[in-house]
């Protein structure tokens, strides 16, 4: 977030940082909703979905 503030206002890269930040936030929100629904259905499904989301996130980190 600090990197966004340090970029000049007219910099073209600033828009990419903001889009990336918004996209990542939406992605994490959806992942959280999927995990929550899994736990609402059953504990075992919630745990399975949690493991699946963790493995899904590993390559991107």
FENBELUR-V287466 format. One record per helix or strand of 3 or more residues. SS is the DSSP state (alpha for helix, beta for strand). FROM is the first residue (numbers start at 1). LEN is the number of residues. Records with the same first field share a line. If there is no record, write none. Layout:
BEGIN
SS = FROM-LEN + FROM-LEN
END
This chain:
BEGIN
alpha = 2-5 + 12-30 + 43-16
END
